[in-house]
């Protein structure tokens, strides 16, 4: 961690969204953003910049921002608080084991990345970032407890992904064509 690049990577991963400024080497500006991209003054631009930095990707084919989701739990409805976004990368490798993962934060604190159980199995062509206080880390803080709240968040994500894809197909036909063309093998798989 004494190497600047390693320290900076660790700060980006674990403390980027904390609202406490972190400075390196007597720098004048904090190296952490102190604000998740969905809370930025220009969320759309901040999300693109975040994707470029974190995923080394210039432009995703589509972005689906999250919002609180009301889900039906049989006898009642529950509001699941969600922040973050999903995005569709430009193309996929000829593999059925593509993406389908999210990076998880709870109250702006990094918990884990490449969480593959929150998204539905058919969504292996998307990636994303989620922050939900309903999720609970395990004792080791490296994984999530798969409890009732986990399944509610899972259901809310599936609903928002389905609505988002439907909206993209309806309002952005060129992006929809690129999604289907770029991820055909994964979608068909």
KADAUR-V913693 format. One record per residue. N is the residue number from 1. RES is the residue in one small letter. PHI is phi in radians with two decimals (999 if undefined). NEAR is the number of other ideal C-beta (glycine too) atoms within 10 Angstrom. D_CENTER is the distance of its C-alpha to the mean C-alpha in Angstrom with 2 decimals. Layout:
N;RES;PHI;NEAR;D_CENTER, N;RES;PHI;NEAR;D_CENTER
This chain:
1;x;999;8;26.24, 2;x;-1.39;5;29.24, 3;x;-1.44;8;28.08, 4;x;-0.93;11;26.41, 5;x;-1.14;7;23.69, 6;x;-1.19;10;22.80, 7;x;-1.11;15;22.91, 8;x;-1.09;14;20.75, 9;x;-1.07;12;18.07, 10;x;-1.13;11;18.29, 11;x;-1.14;17;18.09, 12;x;-1.02;17;14.98, 13;x;-1.26;12;13.27, 14;x;-1.74;13;14.88, 15;x;-2.34;17;16.10, 16;x;-1.07;21;14.42, 17;x;-1.64;20;13.51, 18;x;-1.18;17;16.77, 19;x;-1.46;10;19.28, 20;x;-1.91;8;21.97, 21;x;-1.21;10;22.90, 22;x;-2.11;16;23.19, 23;x;-1.92;11;25.82, 24;x;-2.14;13;26.94, 25;x;0.87;7;30.54, 26;x;1.02;5;31.86, 27;x;-1.15;9;29.53, 28;x;-1.53;5;29.86, 29;x;-2.11;7;26.19, 30;x;-1.15;13;23.38, 31;x;-1.54;18;21.05, 32;x;-1.56;19;18.05, 33;x;-1.31;19;16.52, 34;x;1.13;16;17.11, 35;x;-2.70;15;14.75, 36;x;-1.12;20;11.02, 37;x;-1.05;25;10.72, 38;x;-1.30;19;10.60, 39;x;-1.88;15;13.86, 40;x;-1.25;15;15.53, 41;x;-1.11;7;18.78, 42;x;-2.17;10;17.44, 43;x;-0.99;16;13.75, 44;x;-1.06;13;13.78, 45;x;-1.14;11;15.36, 46;x;-1.12;17;13.29, 47;x;-1.13;21;9.99, 48;x;-1.05;18;12.17, 49;x;-1.13;14;13.56, 50;x;-1.10;20;10.45, 51;x;-1.08;22;9.52, 52;x;-1.07;13;13.25, 53;x;-1.29;13;13.55, 54;x;-1.39;16;10.82, 55;x;-1.98;15;10.99, 56;x;0.84;7;14.58, 57;x;-2.32;14;14.18, 58;x;-1.25;9;16.22, 59;x;-2.45;11;15.20, 60;x;-1.28;22;12.79, 61;x;-1.25;23;14.78, 62;x;-2.82;19;12.82, 63;x;-2.23;19;10.00, 64;x;-2.08;21;9.54, 65;x;-1.30;18;9.04, 66;x;-1.56;23;9.09, 67;x;-2.59;11;12.42, 68;x;-0.97;12;14.52, 69;x;-2.17;20;15.71, 70;x;-1.60;10;19.23, 71;x;-2.09;17;19.84, 72;x;-1.58;10;23.25, 73;x;-1.96;11;24.22, 74;x;1.69;5;27.70, 75;x;-1.59;5;30.00, 76;x;-2.80;7;27.73, 77;x;-2.06;9;24.45, 78;x;-2.28;15;21.77, 79;x;-1.61;12;19.22, 80;x;-1.76;22;15.82, 81;x;-1.31;14;14.19, 82;x;-2.36;22;10.53, 83;x;-2.36;19;8.79, 84;x;2.18;22;5.64, 85;x;-2.89;26;4.92, 86;x;-2.00;23;5.13, 87;x;-2.50;23;7.60, 88;x;-1.83;26;10.74, 89;x;-1.10;20;12.20, 90;x;-1.02;14;15.91, 91;x;-2.90;15;17.51, 92;x;-2.19;20;17.67, 93;x;-1.32;9;20.23, 94;x;-1.27;8;22.88, 95;x;-2.51;11;21.26, 96;x;-1.45;12;20.26, 97;x;-1.66;11;18.02, 98;x;-1.26;21;15.35, 99;x;-1.87;22;11.59, 100;x;1.17;21;10.16, 101;x;-2.26;19;7.87, 102;x;-2.29;24;4.71, 103;x;-1.63;19;5.31, 104;x;-1.91;24;7.07, 105;x;-2.14;22;9.04, 106;x;-2.21;18;12.10, 107;x;0.91;11;13.97, 108;x;1.25;16;12.44, 109;x;-1.75;14;13.45, 110;x;-1.09;19;11.59, 111;x;-1.97;21;12.28, 112;x;-2.78;18;11.08, 113;x;-2.09;14;9.11, 114;x;0.96;11;9.53, 115;x;-1.28;18;9.72, 116;x;-1.74;12;11.28, 117;x;-1.61;15;12.94, 118;x;-1.36;23;10.54, 119;x;-1.57;22;10.35, 120;x;-1.13;15;13.86, 121;x;-1.05;8;15.84, 122;x;-1.28;14;16.46, 123;x;-1.77;24;12.87, 124;x;-1.31;21;13.18, 125;x;-1.80;22;12.81, 126;x;-2.08;29;9.13, 127;x;-2.38;25;6.02, 128;x;-3.08;26;2.34, 129;x;-2.35;25;1.53, 130;x;-2.29;23;4.57, 131;x;-2.30;23;8.10, 132;x;-2.51;25;10.97, 133;x;-1.23;14;14.53, 134;x;-1.30;17;15.42, 135;x;-1.37;26;13.88, 136;x;-2.21;14;16.49, 137;x;-1.31;15;16.59, 138;x;-1.28;12;19.52, 139;x;-1.03;7;22.52, 140;x;-1.37;6;21.50, 141;x;1.11;12;18.07, 142;x;-1.84;9;16.64, 143;x;-2.58;14;15.44, 144;x;-1.91;20;14.98, 145;x;-1.23;12;18.03, 146;x;-1.65;14;18.07, 147;x;-1.80;11;20.10, 148;x;-1.02;11;20.62, 149;x;-1.14;17;17.76, 150;x;-1.00;17;15.33, 151;x;-1.19;14;16.82, 152;x;-1.21;19;16.62, 153;x;-1.11;23;12.87, 154;x;-1.00;18;12.82, 155;x;-1.15;17;15.27, 156;x;-1.10;25;13.57, 157;x;-1.10;26;10.39, 158;x;-1.08;17;13.04, 159;x;-1.05;15;15.00, 160;x;-1.22;20;12.51, 161;x;-1.14;19;11.60, 162;x;-1.10;14;15.38, 163;x;-1.10;12;16.31, 164;x;-1.11;19;14.01, 165;x;-1.14;18;15.51, 166;x;-1.09;11;18.88, 167;x;-1.16;13;18.63, 168;x;-1.08;18;17.78, 169;x;-1.07;15;20.76, 170;x;-1.42;9;22.92, 171;x;-1.79;9;22.27, 172;x;-2.31;14;21.14, 173;x;-1.01;10;23.35, 174;x;-1.17;8;23.20, 175;x;-1.10;16;19.41, 176;x;-1.07;19;19.80, 177;x;-1.07;12;22.58, 178;x;-1.14;16;20.62, 179;x;-1.11;24;17.80, 180;x;-1.14;14;20.59, 181;x;-1.18;10;22.61, 182;x;-1.27;17;19.98, 183;x;-2.17;22;18.57, 184;x;-0.93;14;21.82, 185;x;-1.09;14;22.44, 186;x;-1.23;22;19.17, 187;x;-1.09;16;19.47, 188;x;-1.18;8;23.12, 189;x;-1.16;14;22.61
